[in-house]
């Protein structure tokens, strides 16, 4: 299980040191020119110190990656980007046949993280006046849905009541996957699969995660732009942010270039993993068919949170969240999850599951710190939960039990959290973006 050494940008610290020296040397002259009135200067309010931000606990990140491997992933990796530069960790292999080690530059299928990309495109269309969040979907796609009360906002918040067709599609994990691996679905076929099942809730009443919602989002994008959703992703997100490793290639089955192979756990314990790398992902389309890399995901979530893709008004809409469970730590906005971590940090992004891949892509609200993490397996929730602990380690730093030797020796060994975890991190299983059998 090879591990990489930290990847920092050494030039950054040198540049910061040089800049600090230059600022120090010019400070008197700059102050005199900017504020010559001494009385005005003395009357100005004192600067308020910003709260200290913990350094990422990269040992904890490594521990989480190893835990994901112990729970069935052939490999795992994580990339953290912050004010002090970039650090990454890898473990295990990206290809079980060749034995090639996990590579932080490799591309992979990001599953439901695609939902945030789709949301950004749709909210840009809202900004342009092409649709309204609180208007019925049927206003833009006449006759598509059987209930005129279902609005665009209901889709983006998973409150439409549309059934998630993937529950039946993947009731038997491997046979279900093999039946759709090379199949090309139309949007309408996927909507029809959802409508063939009872609705889960009245529109707007409660959160019920459903891939069908974001299939309809893709239909809205194509209806309003008159172009394939792939064009909207490319022109509105990929090109402006220079996401060179990110693509939407539906229905091509390949991941071009350096990539991670994905491995699906069968339902029966002990059966061999299934290589699920090549597939159309047509069963998900705009709900989960994007391919990306750790660096591009960091860039995307950071740019989104910094307001580079949406107006302040749209960001306010997107980050207005409601709970998804009773823990008061997990929330959903418009195509965006918010997790409240044990240290009080709030991070925004999305989780992703597609056959053979688990993904986390999150950033702080100011966009200054971002984490992306991958394990190359699925249908094994323990691995997903373990991978999620990278968030606590990256954004909360070392837990108190590890910073005080006195506390560590005084506390019973059984009560101490594992390296890189916290009590809250270990108590919550990962949220499911697809059905799980393990």
ABEGO torsion letter per residue (X at the ends): XBBBBBBBBAAAAAAAAAAAAAAAAAAAAAAAAABABAAAAAABBBBBBBBBBBBBBAAAAAAAAAAAAAAGBABBBBBBBBAAEBBBBBBEBABAAAGBBBBAABBBBAEAAAAAAAAAAAAAAAAAGABBAABBAAAABBGABABAABBAAAAAAGAAGBBBAAAAAAABAAAAAAAAAABBBBAAAAAAAAAABBBABBBGABBBBBAAAAAAAAAAAAAAAGBBAAAAAAAAAAAAAGBAABBBAOABABBBEBBBBBBBBBABBGBBBBBAABBAGAAAEAAAABBBBAAAAAAAAAAAAAGAABBAAAAAAAABBBBABAAGABBBBBGBBBBBBAAGBBBBEBBBBBBGBBBBBBBBAAGABBBBBBBBBBGBAAAAAAAAAAAAAAAAEBBAAAABAAAAAABBAAABBBBGBBAAAAABBBBBABBBAX
